[in-house]
Each structure stands twice: as C-alpha cells, then as structure tokens.
C-alpha cells in the first residue's frame, strides 16, 4: 500500500502543477523514512499536516506563474502589431484593386448584416413589443382596490383623476383607446369621454399612430 493517499496526490498535483513530481518525491521520501519509526495513524496525521501547510503556498506560486505567463503572452501578441499594420497598409497601397474589393466586401457584409437584423426587429420583435409593454404597464398600474367593486363602477370624476395621475406619472406612456380601456378597466364610452376631455384641455395629445400620450 502506498504511504501517500490518492486524494493527497490529487490535491498536490492540482496545487503544484509542473513542480508536482519534485514535491511528491520529497514527500514520499520523508514519509518512507518516518514509516519505520511511526505508526500508520501518526504517519497519516503527519502527511495531512504537511499537505495542509504546503498546499496554499504551492497554489499561490502556481497562480503567480500563470499570471506571469498570460502577461507575457499578451505583451508578445501586441509587440508586432505596429509593424503588421504598416505592412498591411503598404500592401493595400500597392494593390488598389484588391483593396477596393476588400472594402466593397466589408461594406456589403456590414450592410447585409444590418439589413437582416433590422428586418428581424421589424417583422418578428416589434409586433411582440405592444403585448409585452401592455403586460408591464398593467403590472405598474396595478393598485390594491380599496373597494370590492371593479374600477369601472367609480364615477367619471374619479376615473378621470386616475387616468390623469397615471399618464402624469409615466411621461413616456402612449396608449390607444382600446389599450387605455383595458389598462384602466373602464367601459368604452367612459374611457373615450375621459380621453377626449384630457385632449381638449391640452393634457394629452394624439400621436400619428392614434395613441394618447402626455404632452
């Protein structure tokens, strides 16, 4: 049976990295020397103590080596950037036809990419936006009802005050008449009269799409 447990070997391999063979060899040599004079339990306690004292310094040293390697790779990657750029510019100057083809290809790729994403936004995403906005507005405008009766049973003045307050609290809110009826839970006639009165007094304005929004 090996004096060094497998878990200890795995921890040392993880912490020591490239220096693992030397570390495990030193540990095995000293453990073998102690095995002749100490009991197995005492030997295991000694091994655990050695690992506990050495694993964090080994891990810190390995992390430092890794950071130094990464820093060197980063500097090496940028070291020749200036010369590569100058060579590329000289070759583009010496081959204007090739440079023109490259520029046209890039322009077509960027323009096609923008066109595809614009089409996806207009055709697939924008139609879903009003439903999402309505759900968010409904959650924002939700208020605990003080009465058990629905909102549309309150008077015209109270409903008008509520509509005015909500449009004033959300300056960017734009709702069509149908959306306002659903959001404020009003019947169609009362909602139209309230919106018309607010437009007449200059509090609300109609957008080109027919929505109502705060001036």
VEXDREN-2710 file (C-alpha; in Angstrom, 1 decimal):
% VEXDREN-2710
k/r/px/py/pz
1/UNK/0.0/0.0/0.0
2/UNK/1.4/3.4/-1.0
3/UNK/2.1/5.7/2.0
4/UNK/0.7/8.7/0.1
5/UNK/-3.2/8.6/-0.3
6/UNK/-4.6/9.2/-3.7
7/UNK/-6.6/12.3/-2.6
8/UNK/-3.4/13.9/-1.3
9/UNK/-1.7/13.2/-4.6
10/UNK/-4.6/14.7/-6.5
11/UNK/-4.6/17.9/-4.3
12/UNK/-0.8/18.3/-4.7
13/UNK/-1.0/17.8/-8.4
14/UNK/-3.7/20.5/-8.7
15/UNK/-1.8/22.9/-6.5
16/UNK/1.8/22.3/-7.5
17/UNK/1.3/22.0/-11.3
18/UNK/4.6/21.5/-13.1
19/UNK/6.5/21.1/-9.8
20/UNK/4.3/18.2/-8.7
21/UNK/6.9/15.4/-9.4
22/UNK/9.5/17.1/-7.2
23/UNK/7.0/17.8/-4.4
24/UNK/5.6/14.3/-4.3
25/UNK/9.0/12.7/-4.5
26/UNK/10.2/14.7/-1.4
27/UNK/7.0/13.8/0.4
28/UNK/7.3/10.1/-0.4
29/UNK/10.9/10.1/0.6
30/UNK/10.3/11.6/4.0
31/UNK/7.2/9.5/4.6
32/UNK/9.1/6.4/3.9
33/UNK/11.8/7.4/6.4
34/UNK/9.1/8.1/9.0
35/UNK/7.2/4.8/8.3
36/UNK/9.8/2.7/10.1
37/UNK/9.6/4.7/13.3
38/UNK/5.9/5.9/13.5
39/UNK/2.6/4.2/13.5
40/UNK/0.3/4.3/10.4
41/UNK/-2.1/6.7/12.2
42/UNK/0.7/9.1/13.2
43/UNK/2.1/8.9/9.6
44/UNK/-1.3/9.8/8.1
45/UNK/-1.6/12.7/10.5
46/UNK/1.9/13.9/9.6
47/UNK/1.1/13.7/5.8
48/UNK/-2.2/15.6/6.3
49/UNK/-0.3/18.3/8.2
50/UNK/2.4/18.6/5.6
51/UNK/-0.2/18.9/2.8
52/UNK/-2.2/21.5/4.8
53/UNK/0.9/23.6/5.3
54/UNK/2.1/23.4/1.7
55/UNK/-0.9/23.4/-0.5
56/UNK/-1.8/27.1/-0.3
57/UNK/1.8/28.3/-0.9
58/UNK/2.0/25.9/-3.8
59/UNK/-1.3/27.1/-5.2
60/UNK/-0.3/30.8/-4.8
61/UNK/3.0/30.1/-6.6
62/UNK/1.2/28.4/-9.5
63/UNK/-1.3/31.2/-9.8
64/UNK/1.6/33.7/-9.9
65/UNK/3.3/31.7/-12.7
66/UNK/0.1/31.5/-14.6
67/UNK/-0.4/35.3/-14.4
68/UNK/3.2/35.9/-15.5
69/UNK/2.7/33.6/-18.5
70/UNK/-0.5/35.3/-19.5
71/UNK/1.1/38.8/-19.2
72/UNK/4.0/37.7/-21.4
73/UNK/1.6/36.2/-24.0
74/UNK/-0.4/39.5/-24.0
75/UNK/2.7/41.6/-24.5
76/UNK/4.0/39.3/-27.2
77/UNK/0.7/39.4/-29.0
78/UNK/0.8/43.3/-29.2
79/UNK/4.5/43.6/-29.7
80/UNK/4.4/43.2/-33.5
81/UNK/1.1/44.9/-34.1
82/UNK/2.5/48.2/-35.4
83/UNK/4.8/46.5/-37.9
84/UNK/2.0/44.2/-39.1
85/UNK/-0.3/47.2/-39.6
86/UNK/2.3/49.1/-41.6
87/UNK/3.0/46.1/-43.8
88/UNK/-0.8/45.7/-44.4
89/UNK/-1.2/49.3/-45.3
90/UNK/1.7/49.2/-47.7
91/UNK/0.3/46.1/-49.5
92/UNK/-3.1/47.8/-49.8
93/UNK/-1.4/50.8/-51.3
94/UNK/0.5/48.6/-53.8
95/UNK/-2.6/46.7/-54.8
96/UNK/-5.5/49.2/-55.1
97/UNK/-7.8/46.7/-56.9
98/UNK/-7.5/44.2/-54.1
99/UNK/-8.0/46.9/-51.5
100/UNK/-11.2/48.1/-53.4
101/UNK/-12.6/44.5/-53.4
102/UNK/-11.9/44.2/-49.7
103/UNK/-13.6/47.4/-48.9
104/UNK/-16.7/46.5/-51.0
105/UNK/-16.9/43.1/-49.5
106/UNK/-16.8/44.6/-46.0
107/UNK/-19.4/47.2/-46.9
108/UNK/-21.7/44.5/-48.3
109/UNK/-21.2/42.3/-45.3
110/UNK/-21.9/45.0/-42.8
111/UNK/-24.8/46.4/-44.7
112/UNK/-26.4/42.9/-45.2
113/UNK/-25.9/42.2/-41.5
114/UNK/-27.6/45.4/-40.5
115/UNK/-30.4/44.8/-43.0
116/UNK/-31.1/41.3/-41.7
117/UNK/-31.2/42.4/-38.1
118/UNK/-33.4/45.3/-39.0
119/UNK/-35.8/43.0/-40.8
120/UNK/-35.9/40.6/-37.9
121/UNK/-36.6/43.5/-35.5
122/UNK/-39.4/44.9/-37.6
123/UNK/-41.1/41.6/-38.6
124/UNK/-40.5/39.4/-35.5
125/UNK/-39.7/41.5/-32.5
126/UNK/-41.7/44.8/-32.9
127/UNK/-45.1/43.0/-33.2
128/UNK/-44.4/41.4/-29.8
129/UNK/-43.5/44.7/-28.2
130/UNK/-47.0/46.1/-27.6
131/UNK/-48.1/42.9/-25.8
132/UNK/-45.0/43.0/-23.6
133/UNK/-45.5/46.7/-22.9
134/UNK/-49.1/46.2/-22.0
135/UNK/-48.3/43.5/-19.5
136/UNK/-45.6/45.7/-17.9
137/UNK/-47.9/48.7/-17.8
138/UNK/-50.7/46.6/-16.3
139/UNK/-48.3/45.4/-13.5
140/UNK/-47.0/49.0/-13.0
141/UNK/-50.5/50.5/-12.8
142/UNK/-51.8/47.7/-10.6
143/UNK/-53.2/49.2/-7.3
144/UNK/-54.8/47.4/-4.4
145/UNK/-58.5/48.1/-4.8
146/UNK/-60.0/49.8/-1.7
147/UNK/-63.5/48.6/-2.6
148/UNK/-64.7/45.2/-3.7
149/UNK/-66.4/46.7/-6.7
150/UNK/-64.4/46.9/-10.0
151/UNK/-62.9/50.2/-11.1
152/UNK/-65.3/50.9/-13.9
153/UNK/-68.1/51.4/-11.3
154/UNK/-66.5/54.5/-9.9
155/UNK/-67.6/57.9/-11.0
156/UNK/-66.5/59.8/-14.0
157/UNK/-64.5/62.3/-12.0
158/UNK/-62.6/59.7/-10.0
159/UNK/-61.8/57.8/-13.2
160/UNK/-60.6/60.9/-14.9
161/UNK/-58.3/61.8/-11.9
162/UNK/-56.8/58.3/-12.0
163/UNK/-56.2/58.4/-15.8
164/UNK/-54.6/61.9/-15.4
165/UNK/-52.4/60.7/-12.5
166/UNK/-51.2/57.6/-14.3
167/UNK/-50.3/59.5/-17.5
168/UNK/-48.5/62.1/-15.5
169/UNK/-46.5/59.5/-13.5
170/UNK/-45.4/57.8/-16.7
171/UNK/-44.4/60.6/-19.2
172/UNK/-43.4/58.1/-21.9
173/UNK/-46.7/56.2/-21.8
174/UNK/-48.6/56.0/-25.1
175/UNK/-51.8/54.1/-25.2
176/UNK/-54.5/53.7/-27.8
177/UNK/-58.1/54.0/-26.7
178/UNK/-58.5/50.2/-26.5
179/UNK/-55.3/49.8/-24.6
180/UNK/-56.3/52.6/-22.1
181/UNK/-59.7/50.9/-21.6
182/UNK/-58.0/47.6/-20.7
183/UNK/-55.3/49.2/-18.5
184/UNK/-57.7/51.4/-16.6
185/UNK/-60.6/48.9/-16.6
186/UNK/-63.1/51.3/-17.9
187/UNK/-66.1/50.8/-20.2
188/UNK/-65.6/52.1/-23.8
189/UNK/-67.9/55.1/-23.6
190/UNK/-66.4/56.5/-20.3
191/UNK/-62.8/55.9/-21.5
192/UNK/-63.5/57.7/-24.8
193/UNK/-65.1/60.7/-22.9
194/UNK/-62.2/60.9/-20.4
195/UNK/-59.5/60.7/-23.1
196/UNK/-61.3/63.3/-25.3
197/UNK/-61.7/65.7/-22.3
198/UNK/-58.0/65.4/-21.5
199/UNK/-57.1/66.1/-25.1
200/UNK/-59.4/69.1/-25.2
201/UNK/-57.8/70.6/-22.2
202/UNK/-54.3/70.0/-23.5
203/UNK/-53.1/67.4/-21.0
204/UNK/-53.0/64.6/-23.6
205/UNK/-52.0/64.7/-27.3
206/UNK/-52.7/62.3/-30.1
207/UNK/-49.7/60.6/-31.9
208/UNK/-49.7/60.0/-35.6
209/UNK/-50.5/56.3/-34.8
210/UNK/-53.6/57.3/-32.9
211/UNK/-52.3/56.8/-29.4
212/UNK/-52.7/59.1/-26.5
213/UNK/-49.7/60.4/-24.6
214/UNK/-48.9/63.1/-22.1
215/UNK/-47.8/66.4/-23.6
END
